[in-house]
C-alpha cells in the first residue's frame, strides 16, 4: 500500500518533470534580470520557456495540466509586471495564489472537507467515499491538508516581507530556492499520513460490480 500511495502522489503532483516545469521559468527570469535588469527580456524569456515546455509535452503526448498551469502562472506574472513596470510584480500573482491555496487547505480542513482529499480522492479511485465510509482516511487527509496549508502560509510569511523590503533579484532567488523544498516536505508528510491510513474504497470497482450483478439478474430474468 505504501508503494501504491507513493506512486499515486508522484503522479498527482507531476513528478520530477512537474518540478522542473515549476522552477525553470522563474529561474530563467531571475537569472536574466540579475544580469541585465531588463524586465521585458526577462519576462518574455520566462514566458517563452513555459510555452516550450507545453509544446514538448504535446509532442510527447504527455499530460499537459502541470505545464499549462505554469504557462498561466507565468502569463499572469508577465502581464502584471508589464502593466506596473515593477519587475517584482512578476512574482506577485504566484505569491497571492500560494497565499490563497494555503488558506484554502486550512479552511477546508476546518470545514471537514480537506482539500487534499478532494484532489487525491479520484487518483485513488475513492472519490468522496472517505468522507462518510472511511473515517481513518478522512483523518489522514485532514492532517495532510493542514500540513500543506501551514507550509504554504509559512512560505508566504517569508516571501511577502521580501516583496516589500528586498530588491527583485533577492526576492527572485529566495522564491526559486523555496519552490522545491516546501513542496517535497508537504508531499512527504502526505505520504506518511496516507501510508498509515486504511486503504481506499475503490468506488469504481464497486460500481462495476453492481453493473455486473444487475446484468446477471437481467439475464436470469
N, C-alpha and C positions, 0 to 999 in steps of 0.2 A: 504493500500500500504506500510506503514511503517513496518508493521509486516512481509509482504512478503519480503521486502528488507532485513530486519534483518535476517530472516531465510535463505535467499539465500546467504548472506555474511557469515553466520555461516557455511553453507555447503561448500562454495567455499574455505574458508581458514582453514578448518579442524576441527573447533570446539575445545572443551576442550581437547579431546584426541590428536588432532593435536598439540596443545600447549605443552602437556606433552611429546609427542614424540620429539618435537623440543628441549626441555630443558634437558631431562633426560640424554642423552649420555654425553653432555658437563658437566653437574653437576657431574656425576659419575667420569669423567676424572679428573676434578679439585679436587674433594674430595680425591680420591686415591692418586693423585700426591702430594697434600698438606701434606698427612700423611707420605708417604714413598719415595717420589721423584723418583719413578721408572717409567720411560717413557713407557717401554714395557707393564708392567702390567696395567697401566692407560689406554693406548691406546687400548689394546686388550679387556679390560673390557667395554670400551665405544662402541667398535665395536660389542661385543657380545650382549649387551643390545639392540643395534639398530637392529640386526638380530632377536632377540627375539620378538621385537615389530612387525616386519613384520610377523613372524610366528603366533603370536597371531591374527593379522588381517586376515591372510589367513585362520586360523582355524575358525574364526567367519564369514568368507566370507564377510568381510567389504572392503571398498575402501582402497587400499594399496598405493596410489600415495604419500601421505604425509610420510608414513613410509619408502617407498623406497627412497624418496628424502633424508630422514635423513640418511639412510644407505650409500648412495653415498657420502653425505657430510662428514660423519664420516670416510668413507673409504679413501677418498682423504686426509683428515687430518692425518690419521694414516700413510699412505704411505709417505706423505711429511715429517712428523716428524721423521719417521724411517730412511728416506734417509739422512736427515740433522743431525740427532742426537740432534736437538734442540726441546725441549718439546713445546716451544711457537709456533712452526710451525704447531702443531696440529690445531691451530685456524686460521692459515693464509689463507687456501683456502676459508673458510667460510667468512672471512673478505673481501677477494677480490671479492667474489660473491656478498656480500652485497654492496660493492662499485659499482660494475658493474650494479647491479639491480637499485640502486639509480640513477645512471646516465641514465640508460635506461628509467626510469619513467620520468625524466626531459626532455630528448632529444625527446622522442616520443610525449610528450605534446607540445613541441615547434614545432614539425613537423605536429601537427594537428591530430595525430593518438594515443591518450593517451593509454598507455599500460594497464591501469586498465580496459578500455573499451574492449580491446581485450580479457582480461581474463574473465570479467564478462558478456560480451555480450551473449555467449552461455548459461550461467547459467540462465539468464533472458529470454532466447528464442528469443532474438532480433538480435543475430549475429552482423552484422555491420550496421544494419539499422539506428543506432543512428548517423552515420557519415553524412548521407545526408537527412534523413527524420525526424530526431528528434533533432534539434539543442539544445534544453534545456538539453537533456541527454548528448549530446556531451560536453556541457559546464560543467556539473556536473562531468563527467568522467575526464575532463581536470583538474579541481580543485583537484579531488581526487588523480590523478596521481602526480600532483605537491606536494601534501601533503605527499604521500608515498616517493617520491624522496627526499624531503628536510629532512624528518625524518630519512631516511636511511643514508643520507650523514652526518647529524648531529651525528648519531651514529658512523659512521666511523671517524669523527673528534675527537671523544673521544678515540676510540679503537686503531687507528694506532699510535698515540704518546705513548700509553701504551705498544704497541708491542715493541717499541724501548727502553723505559725507565724503565718499570716495570718488575718484575720477573714473572715467569709462573703462579704461584698461584694468584698473584694480578690481572694479566690480565684475568685469567680464571674466577675469582669471579665477576669481573666487567662485563665480557661478559655474564655470566649467569644472572646477575641482569638486563642487558639490553636486554634480549631475549623477555620478555613478554610485559613490559610497552610500548615501542615504537610501537610494533605490535598492541596492543589494541588501542592506540591513533590513528594510521593510519586507522584501521578498523572503529573506531567510527566516524572519520571525513568523511570517505567514506559513511557511513550510513547517516550522516547528509546531505551531498551533494545530495545523491540519493533520500533520503526521500522527499526532496523539489523539485526534478526534475519531469518532466512529466512522466507518466507511459511508460514502454517499449512497443514497437510494436512487437507483437508476430508473427514473420515471419513464424514460423512453422504452426500456426493456419491459416495464410493466404495461405500457400501452400496447406494445407489440404482442405481448402475451394475451392481453384482453381481446385484441383483434383476432388472434388465432382461436381463442376459445369461442368467440362469437361465430366465427366461420364454421367451426366444428359443430356447434349447436344447430346452425342453419342447415348444414349438410345432413345431420341426423334427422332433422325435421322434414 
